[in-house]
Each structure stands twice: as structure tokens, then as C-alpha cells.
Amino acid sequence: MTSRRVHVFQSTTQAIGAIGSGDDIRDGDILIVPAEQVAGWLMGTTPVAVTDNNGEFDHVTEEFAFNDPTYVDMFYAATEALDDHQAN
């Protein structure tokens, strides 16, 4: 799996604000919001979530993610990042 940058936010609303404010968040970066149980990534300029909870992010299904090898990598990176963050 490719190593990706992980950004942790207090809310999905905060994450969207950071993305829109020009913070250094790039396409493919992992976005996690532990308080909302949200994990996903930045797809172009759109934050997407692969978890059951998506907050203010767009929701991406496992089926969608598993149809593209790049998205499979992001799916696992996002869910593992959330799991790792919760374990600490």
C-alpha cells in the first residue's frame, strides 16, 4: 500500500473549511474525523467518506472503491488510519 498523508479533524465541517481555505491538503490525502467516525480521502476537490457515517462528506460505496485499484488503496488507507487513531 502506498503511504499517504493523513489529516485529522474535529468535524467534517472543519475538514471542508480547511480544504476550501487553501490548507495543504491534496488530492488523495486521507481525511479522518474520529468524533464522527468518518474516514475517507480527498478525491480531486471533493472529500469523500467510505465509512457508514459520512458527516458532510460525499459517500463512496465499497463497490465504487473496489472498481479502481487506486481507490482500493485509499479505502484501506482511510479505514486503517481511523482504526490506528482510535487505538492511540
One Martini backbone bead per residue (centre of mass of N, CA, C, O) as a GRO file, in nm:
protein
   88
    1MET     BB    1   0.098   0.035   0.020
    2THR     BB    2   0.057   0.360   0.000
    3SER     BB    3   0.172   0.642   0.131
    4ARG     BB    4  -0.026   0.875   0.315
    5ARG     BB    5  -0.166   1.156   0.399
    6VAL     BB    6  -0.285   1.260   0.726
    7HIS     BB    7  -0.597   1.403   0.839
    8VAL     BB    8  -0.718   1.557   1.138
    9PHE     BB    9  -1.052   1.612   1.263
   10GLN     BB   10  -1.333   1.733   1.445
   11SER     BB   11  -1.482   1.778   1.161
   12THR     BB   12  -1.622   1.791   0.852
   13THR     BB   13  -1.648   2.096   0.846
   14GLN     BB   14  -1.351   2.157   0.905
   15ALA     BB   15  -1.236   2.010   0.660
   16ILE     BB   16  -1.375   2.178   0.442
   17GLY     BB   17  -1.248   2.445   0.530
   18ALA     BB   18  -0.952   2.357   0.482
   19ILE     BB   19  -0.981   2.297   0.183
   20GLY     BB   20  -1.096   2.594   0.104
   21SER     BB   21  -0.834   2.763   0.239
   22GLY     BB   22  -0.551   2.624   0.127
   23ASP     BB   23  -0.460   2.403   0.255
   24ASP     BB   24  -0.234   2.122   0.258
   25ILE     BB   25  -0.456   1.958   0.065
   26ARG     BB   26  -0.461   1.665  -0.130
   27ASP     BB   27  -0.501   1.461  -0.361
   28GLY     BB   28  -0.539   1.155  -0.167
   29ASP     BB   29  -0.580   1.239   0.101
   30ILE     BB   30  -0.638   1.165   0.427
   31LEU     BB   31  -0.958   1.164   0.610
   32ILE     BB   32  -1.026   1.221   0.962
   33VAL     BB   33  -1.319   1.174   1.204
   34PRO     BB   34  -1.355   1.043   1.502
   35ALA     BB   35  -1.618   1.181   1.625
   36GLU     BB   36  -1.781   1.069   1.344
   37GLN     BB   37  -1.670   0.812   1.206
   38VAL     BB   38  -1.467   0.925   0.971
   39ALA     BB   39  -1.350   0.801   0.646
   40GLY     BB   40  -1.117   0.924   0.387
   41TRP     BB   41  -1.085   1.139   0.092
   42LEU     BB   42  -0.939   1.331  -0.156
   43MET     BB   43  -1.132   1.391  -0.456
   44GLY     BB   44  -0.975   1.625  -0.566
   45THR     BB   45  -1.218   1.853  -0.419
   46THR     BB   46  -1.358   1.598  -0.276
   47PRO     BB   47  -1.490   1.476   0.005
   48VAL     BB   48  -1.471   1.130   0.104
   49ALA     BB   49  -1.658   0.847   0.228
   50VAL     BB   50  -1.644   0.490   0.356
   51THR     BB   51  -1.819   0.514   0.581
   52ASP     BB   52  -2.119   0.507   0.720
   53ASN     BB   53  -2.021   0.768   0.804
   54ASN     BB   54  -2.008   1.117   0.646
   55GLY     BB   55  -2.137   1.365   0.707
   56GLU     BB   56  -2.026   1.620   0.479
   57PHE     BB   57  -1.950   1.402   0.303
   58ASP     BB   58  -1.921   1.210   0.054
   59HIS     BB   59  -2.031   0.896  -0.057
   60VAL     BB   60  -1.853   0.580  -0.077
   61THR     BB   61  -1.855   0.281  -0.198
   62GLU     BB   62  -1.709  -0.017  -0.211
   63GLU     BB   63  -1.775  -0.077  -0.503
   64PHE     BB   64  -1.645   0.174  -0.616
   65ALA     BB   65  -1.359   0.137  -0.492
   66PHE     BB   66  -1.317  -0.169  -0.619
   67ASN     BB   67  -1.301  -0.054  -0.936
   68ASP     BB   68  -1.021   0.084  -0.829
   69PRO     BB   69  -0.701   0.055  -0.729
   70THR     BB   70  -0.668   0.336  -0.599
   71TYR     BB   71  -0.926   0.319  -0.416
   72VAL     BB   72  -0.848   0.074  -0.256
   73ASP     BB   73  -0.609   0.203  -0.116
   74MET     BB   74  -0.772   0.435   0.015
   75PHE     BB   75  -0.969   0.269   0.173
   76TYR     BB   76  -0.757   0.130   0.357
   77ALA     BB   77  -0.612   0.385   0.459
   78ALA     BB   78  -0.858   0.515   0.596
   79THR     BB   79  -0.948   0.286   0.789
   80GLU     BB   80  -0.670   0.252   0.927
   81ALA     BB   81  -0.640   0.541   1.035
   82LEU     BB   82  -0.884   0.529   1.220
   83ASP     BB   83  -0.799   0.285   1.386
   84ASP     BB   84  -0.526   0.398   1.483
   85HIS     BB   85  -0.639   0.651   1.626
   86GLN     BB   86  -0.826   0.491   1.829
   87ALA     BB   87  -0.585   0.322   1.963
   88ASN     BB   88  -0.434   0.595   2.086
   0.00000   0.00000   0.00000
